[in-house]
Amino acid sequence: MDSRNDKYWLLAALVFGVFVLPWIVYQTGVHVFGTYARGGATAFVGDFFRGLVAVRWFSWTLALGPFLLVGLWRGFARMLMSNARAARGDRA
């Protein structure tokens, strides 16, 4: 596992959390709960970005969730690989 790729994975997760995930959450909400009370998808995404600016925890959780999950996943995978190397006696 190459640590140089970690920054690209984390950047992709951040972009996904900020620009793609709100649209997916909106579509899921429409199908489960019905129309958004303040308008359509643009209103929902606008409220999401306003929540980011106003430092609302729910907006930041949505934005940073994928980033944190990918970071934990990459860190856990790195730890497992390092333990496997140590068990084999390899030097990294």
Buried (B, 14 or more C-beta within 10 A) or exposed (E): EEEEEBEEBBEEBBEBBBEEBBEEBBEEBBEEEEEBEEEEBEEBBEBBEEBBEEEBEEBEEBBBBBBBEBBEEBEEEEEEEEEEEEEEEEEE
